[in-house]
Amino acid sequence: MVNINIFAFASGQDICLELGQRSRRLRLAQNITQKELAQRAGLSFGTVRNLEMGKPISLQNFIQILEALGRVGDLERLLVHEQTLSIGQLEVLEQATKRIRATSKTR
């Protein structure tokens, strides 16, 4: 299976459309109407409809919708700071992972 980042070369409008489609699929998988999702999220029906149509909504509203869908935890993977190691840390890591051979046995 190949992992393709469809957002890598997408426009902002394309990303909004894709996130709206994904949100809609999540909502439908939970058998929730747009109206019910709006109520759970404390938002207007129009906000949910706009998201699902790929129209931009505020980040706060998007988070509220994810909370209502039980998927706000998915945001944890966004914008993760990748830790870089210093040369000294890499040397320590290399020493710790060097293969140690058993001594040869004489017959």
Backbone as ProteinMPNN parsed JSONL, in Angstrom:
{"seq_chain_A": "MVNINIFAFASGQDICLELGQRSRRLRLAQNITQKELAQRAGLSFGTVRNLEMGKPISLQNFIQILEALGRVGDLERLLVHEQTLSIGQLEVLEQATKRIRATSKTR", "coords_chain_A": {"N_chain_A": [[0.84, -1.176, 0.0], [0.589, 2.198, -0.847], [1.428, 5.253, 0.606], [-0.034, 8.203, 0.049], [0.205, 11.653, 0.004], [-2.31, 13.613, -0.378], [-2.715, 16.272, 0.02], [-0.389, 17.593, -0.486], [0.091, 18.978, -2.936], [-2.211, 20.337, -3.295], [-4.655, 22.944, -3.635], [-5.793, 25.525, -1.348], [-8.56, 25.647, -1.509], [-9.153, 23.122, -2.581], [-8.323, 21.512, -0.453], [-10.128, 22.294, 1.538], [-12.458, 21.28, 0.374], [-11.896, 18.511, 0.358], [-11.612, 18.007, 3.143], [-14.184, 18.622, 3.927], [-15.626, 16.596, 2.613], [-14.583, 14.354, 3.896], [-15.427, 14.853, 6.511], [-18.166, 14.687, 6.155], [-18.435, 11.967, 5.458], [-17.637, 10.811, 7.902], [-19.687, 11.742, 9.563], [-21.949, 10.536, 8.375], [-21.28, 7.847, 8.717], [-21.707, 7.615, 11.383], [-24.35, 7.857, 11.457], [-25.662, 10.358, 11.701], [-27.536, 13.303, 11.335], [-27.074, 16.392, 9.479], [-28.233, 18.484, 10.848], [-28.429, 17.454, 13.45], [-25.711, 17.095, 14.046], [-24.88, 19.743, 13.991], [-26.276, 20.735, 16.21], [-25.098, 19.197, 18.283], [-22.512, 20.181, 18.124], [-22.892, 22.77, 18.769], [-23.332, 24.694, 16.866], [-24.46, 26.465, 13.898], [-26.744, 25.069, 11.495], [-26.06, 25.841, 8.922], [-23.284, 26.208, 9.088], [-22.258, 23.612, 9.36], [-23.219, 22.548, 6.958], [-21.827, 24.214, 5.162], [-19.152, 23.436, 5.664], [-19.228, 20.753, 4.769], [-19.736, 21.201, 2.117], [-17.378, 22.128, 1.247], [-16.745, 24.725, 1.685], [-14.99, 27.428, 3.221], [-14.662, 27.447, 6.777], [-14.433, 28.673, 10.158], [-11.499, 27.887, 12.107], [-12.01, 27.311, 14.787], [-14.729, 26.525, 14.655], [-14.459, 24.239, 13.073], [-12.998, 22.615, 14.805], [-14.9, 22.29, 16.837], [-16.791, 20.774, 15.461], [-15.298, 18.456, 14.936], [-14.964, 17.623, 17.592], [-17.632, 17.025, 18.233], [-17.989, 14.868, 16.568], [-16.36, 13.091, 17.752], [-13.673, 13.007, 17.059], [-11.611, 14.751, 17.593], [-9.153, 14.137, 18.598], [-7.653, 13.38, 16.416], [-6.353, 15.61, 15.568], [-3.982, 15.752, 16.87], [-1.922, 14.662, 15.397], [-1.293, 16.581, 13.579], [0.922, 19.103, 12.405], [3.241, 18.275, 13.793], [6.166, 18.634, 15.591], [9.203, 17.679, 14.458], [11.775, 16.099, 16.081], [15.148, 16.979, 16.127], [18.379, 15.584, 16.235], [21.471, 16.171, 17.901], [24.932, 15.995, 16.846], [26.421, 14.78, 18.841], [24.391, 13.414, 20.239], [23.611, 11.639, 18.25], [25.952, 10.109, 18.032], [26.033, 8.85, 20.534], [23.693, 7.345, 20.333], [24.415, 5.699, 18.189], [26.518, 4.204, 19.34], [25.097, 2.83, 21.256], [23.582, 1.15, 19.734], [25.293, -0.512, 18.407], [26.365, -3.636, 17.129], [27.047, -6.382, 19.124], [29.233, -8.986, 19.265], [29.35, -12.442, 20.152], [31.975, -14.039, 21.972], [34.417, -16.039, 20.342], [34.26, -19.566, 20.379], [36.423, -22.115, 21.425], [37.317, -25.33, 20.287]], "CA_chain_A": [[0.0, 0.0, 0.0], [1.366, 3.417, -0.968], [0.878, 6.37, 1.355], [0.015, 9.387, -0.801], [-0.259, 12.867, 0.661], [-3.077, 14.322, -1.407], [-2.698, 17.697, 0.313], [0.921, 18.16, -0.798], [0.049, 19.905, -4.066], [-3.59, 20.813, -3.426], [-4.931, 24.341, -3.28], [-6.584, 25.669, -0.142], [-9.946, 25.306, -1.845], [-9.215, 21.66, -2.713], [-8.196, 20.945, 0.886], [-11.424, 22.512, 2.188], [-13.395, 20.339, -0.226], [-11.56, 17.165, 0.84], [-11.954, 17.926, 4.564], [-15.642, 18.596, 3.987], [-16.077, 15.263, 2.212], [-14.218, 13.426, 4.962], [-16.325, 15.131, 7.639], [-19.477, 14.143, 5.782], [-18.361, 10.503, 5.586], [-17.627, 10.498, 9.337], [-21.038, 11.994, 10.078], [-22.848, 9.503, 7.862], [-20.907, 6.577, 9.34], [-22.296, 7.633, 12.729], [-25.8, 7.996, 11.235], [-26.054, 11.638, 12.289], [-27.935, 14.303, 10.338], [-26.358, 17.656, 9.582], [-28.889, 19.267, 11.899], [-28.035, 16.881, 14.741], [-24.3, 17.416, 14.245], [-24.819, 21.173, 14.319], [-26.726, 20.87, 17.6], [-24.058, 18.627, 19.154], [-21.332, 21.046, 18.074], [-23.258, 24.112, 19.196], [-23.156, 25.554, 15.691], [-25.629, 26.536, 13.024], [-26.854, 24.08, 10.425], [-25.332, 26.38, 7.772], [-21.844, 25.993, 9.266], [-21.998, 22.204, 9.024], [-23.454, 22.424, 5.518], [-20.72, 24.864, 4.465], [-17.977, 22.569, 5.76], [-19.399, 19.583, 3.906], [-19.71, 21.652, 0.723], [-16.018, 22.552, 0.937], [-16.585, 26.161, 1.893], [-14.181, 27.649, 4.418], [-15.272, 27.809, 8.055], [-13.365, 29.016, 11.094], [-10.806, 26.772, 12.739], [-12.757, 27.0, 16.009], [-15.922, 25.762, 14.274], [-14.005, 22.931, 12.609], [-12.65, 21.857, 16.007], [-16.158, 21.922, 17.501], [-17.395, 19.681, 14.683], [-14.505, 17.253, 15.222], [-15.319, 17.192, 18.948], [-18.966, 16.418, 18.167], [-17.838, 13.588, 15.872], [-15.457, 12.244, 18.532], [-12.429, 12.845, 16.305], [-10.692, 15.86, 17.835], [-7.838, 13.543, 18.84], [-6.931, 13.288, 15.146], [-5.562, 16.83, 15.386], [-2.68, 15.558, 17.521], [-0.914, 14.319, 14.384], [-1.02, 17.743, 12.733], [1.967, 20.049, 12.761], [4.124, 17.674, 14.783], [7.548, 19.096, 15.49], [10.119, 16.551, 14.409], [12.955, 16.365, 16.882], [16.437, 16.754, 15.489], [19.407, 15.167, 17.189], [22.799, 16.748, 17.711], [25.94, 14.994, 16.47], [26.728, 14.042, 20.068], [23.289, 12.49, 20.511], [23.683, 10.582, 17.241], [27.077, 9.232, 18.378], [25.6, 8.029, 21.668], [22.723, 6.411, 19.793], [25.151, 4.725, 17.382], [27.229, 3.317, 20.252], [24.113, 1.989, 21.943], [22.98, 0.188, 18.813], [26.31, -1.327, 17.737], [26.191, -5.062, 17.318], [28.068, -7.012, 19.942], [29.345, -10.403, 18.918], [29.798, -13.36, 21.202], [33.364, -14.454, 21.785], [34.489, -17.328, 19.645], [34.477, -20.729, 21.248], [37.439, -23.037, 20.918], [36.883, -26.719, 20.424]], "C_chain_A": [[0.885, 1.239, 0.0], [0.667, 4.529, -0.205], [1.057, 7.636, 0.526], [-0.541, 10.562, -0.03], [-0.986, 13.708, -0.375], [-3.092, 15.824, -1.177], [-1.408, 18.371, -0.155], [0.874, 19.208, -1.908], [-1.348, 20.484, -4.295], [-3.686, 22.29, -3.059], [-5.714, 24.365, -1.967], [-8.031, 25.279, -0.363], [-10.112, 23.794, -1.97], [-9.145, 20.976, -1.348], [-9.504, 21.113, 1.655], [-12.454, 21.514, 1.672], [-13.152, 18.923, 0.302], [-11.923, 17.005, 2.32], [-13.466, 17.892, 4.757], [-16.189, 17.224, 3.641], [-15.764, 14.232, 3.298], [-15.133, 13.6, 6.169], [-17.707, 14.541, 7.374], [-19.49, 12.626, 5.931], [-18.366, 10.074, 7.057], [-19.018, 10.66, 9.936], [-21.994, 10.885, 9.65], [-22.546, 8.134, 8.469], [-21.482, 6.466, 10.752], [-23.816, 7.811, 12.673], [-26.357, 9.246, 11.918], [-26.458, 12.573, 11.147], [-27.079, 15.557, 10.509], [-26.927, 18.498, 10.724], [-28.467, 18.774, 13.284], [-26.57, 17.193, 15.051], [-24.146, 18.884, 14.64], [-25.219, 21.4, 15.775], [-25.67, 20.36, 18.568], [-22.844, 19.545, 19.244], [-21.62, 22.45, 18.577], [-23.094, 25.144, 18.093], [-24.448, 25.603, 14.889], [-25.576, 25.408, 11.988], [-26.018, 24.526, 9.221], [-23.83, 26.17, 7.877], [-21.473, 24.569, 8.892], [-22.162, 21.993, 7.522], [-22.287, 23.038, 4.735], [-19.453, 24.015, 4.504], [-18.088, 21.421, 4.771], [-19.427, 19.95, 2.429], [-18.329, 22.159, 0.313], [-15.8, 24.043, 1.069], [-15.796, 26.381, 3.178], [-15.033, 28.014, 5.637], [-14.118, 28.119, 9.004], [-12.737, 27.755, 11.684], [-11.543, 26.348, 14.012], [-13.996, 26.163, 15.692], [-15.552, 24.357, 13.811], [-13.661, 22.047, 13.801], [-13.912, 21.412, 16.743], [-16.85, 20.768, 16.777], [-16.63, 18.385, 14.924], [-14.8, 16.722, 16.62], [-16.662, 16.47, 18.937], [-18.931, 15.057, 17.477], [-16.934, 12.622, 16.637], [-14.114, 12.044, 17.872], [-11.423, 13.968, 16.542], [-9.276, 15.353, 18.113], [-7.001, 13.406, 17.577], [-6.034, 14.502, 14.917], [-4.165, 16.703, 15.977], [-1.574, 15.295, 16.504], [-0.551, 15.49, 13.479], [0.133, 18.565, 13.283], [2.877, 19.544, 13.868], [5.54, 18.17, 14.531], [8.456, 17.877, 15.531], [11.396, 16.928, 15.136], [14.209, 16.069, 16.074], [17.455, 16.43, 16.568], [20.723, 15.844, 16.857], [23.755, 15.629, 17.31], [26.302, 14.149, 17.68], [25.656, 13.023, 20.401], [23.296, 11.339, 19.519], [24.802, 9.596, 17.551], [26.71, 8.312, 19.535], [24.617, 6.965, 21.185], [23.419, 5.313, 18.984], [25.878, 3.727, 18.277], [26.264, 2.345, 20.933], [23.542, 0.92, 21.031], [24.005, -0.66, 18.065], [26.112, -2.792, 18.102], [27.364, -5.6, 18.139], [28.065, -8.492, 19.632], [29.796, -11.224, 20.126], [31.246, -13.74, 20.924], [33.365, -15.818, 21.113], [34.817, -18.437, 20.63], [35.536, -21.609, 20.614], [36.985, -24.456, 21.182], [37.959, -27.574, 20.941]], "O_chain_A": [[1.838, 1.315, 0.776], [-0.539, 4.728, -0.349], [2.183, 8.091, 0.325], [-1.636, 10.482, 0.529], [-0.361, 14.427, -1.155], [-3.444, 16.581, -2.082], [-1.344, 19.599, -0.214], [1.559, 20.227, -1.818], [-1.631, 21.049, -5.352], [-2.893, 22.805, -2.272], [-6.236, 23.339, -1.532], [-8.654, 24.654, 0.496], [-11.112, 23.244, -1.51], [-9.826, 19.977, -1.115], [-9.944, 20.193, 2.344], [-13.233, 20.964, 2.45], [-14.099, 18.219, 0.653], [-12.48, 15.979, 2.71], [-13.966, 17.209, 5.65], [-17.109, 16.737, 4.297], [-16.575, 13.351, 3.583], [-15.562, 12.62, 6.779], [-18.332, 13.968, 8.267], [-20.443, 12.061, 6.468], [-19.018, 9.095, 7.418], [-19.472, 9.824, 10.717], [-22.754, 10.361, 10.464], [-23.462, 7.347, 8.708], [-21.714, 5.366, 11.254], [-24.48, 7.903, 13.706], [-27.372, 9.2, 12.612], [-25.791, 12.622, 10.114], [-26.444, 15.757, 11.544], [-26.185, 19.141, 11.467], [-28.184, 19.573, 14.177], [-26.23, 17.518, 16.188], [-23.36, 19.213, 15.529], [-24.573, 22.168, 16.488], [-25.375, 21.017, 19.566], [-22.225, 19.672, 20.301], [-20.697, 23.237, 18.789], [-22.766, 26.304, 18.343], [-25.401, 24.875, 15.169], [-24.513, 24.879, 11.662], [-25.355, 23.712, 8.579], [-23.165, 25.973, 6.86], [-20.488, 24.342, 8.189], [-21.335, 21.336, 6.89], [-21.815, 22.453, 3.761], [-18.758, 23.888, 3.496], [-17.15, 21.147, 4.022], [-19.169, 19.1, 1.576], [-18.129, 22.571, -0.83], [-14.783, 24.57, 0.615], [-15.92, 25.601, 4.122], [-15.99, 28.782, 5.539], [-12.959, 27.856, 8.685], [-13.367, 26.7, 11.747], [-11.682, 25.155, 14.279], [-14.28, 25.192, 16.394], [-16.252, 23.394, 14.123], [-13.993, 20.861, 13.811], [-13.984, 20.28, 17.221], [-17.427, 19.888, 17.415], [-17.239, 17.329, 15.096], [-14.878, 15.51, 16.82], [-16.81, 15.42, 19.563], [-19.755, 14.19, 17.771], [-16.759, 11.474, 16.228], [-13.468, 11.02, 18.092], [-10.477, 14.119, 15.768], [-8.306, 16.075, 17.883], [-5.775, 13.325, 17.651], [-5.067, 14.429, 14.158], [-3.266, 17.465, 15.621], [-0.421, 15.663, 16.728], [0.395, 15.4, 12.696], [0.289, 18.699, 14.497], [3.242, 20.295, 14.773], [6.041, 18.13, 13.407], [8.478, 17.137, 16.514], [12.018, 17.949, 14.842], [14.31, 15.031, 15.42], [17.385, 16.95, 17.681], [21.051, 16.064, 15.691], [23.419, 14.45, 17.424], [26.473, 12.935, 17.562], [25.963, 11.899, 20.798], [23.023, 10.197, 19.887], [24.64, 8.391, 17.361], [27.041, 7.126, 19.516], [24.708, 5.807, 21.592], [23.058, 4.141, 19.081], [25.858, 2.527, 18.004], [26.593, 1.179, 21.153], [23.067, -0.111, 21.507], [23.639, -1.442, 17.188], [25.744, -3.132, 19.226], [28.524, -5.297, 17.862], [27.038, -9.164, 19.722], [30.527, -10.744, 20.992], [31.683, -13.757, 19.774], [32.456, -16.628, 21.288], [35.564, -18.242, 21.589], [35.538, -21.819, 19.401], [36.341, -24.737, 22.193], [37.761, -28.777, 21.117]]}, "name": "protein", "num_of_chains": 1, "seq": "MVNINIFAFASGQDICLELGQRSRRLRLAQNITQKELAQRAGLSFGTVRNLEMGKPISLQNFIQILEALGRVGDLERLLVHEQTLSIGQLEVLEQATKRIRATSKTR"}
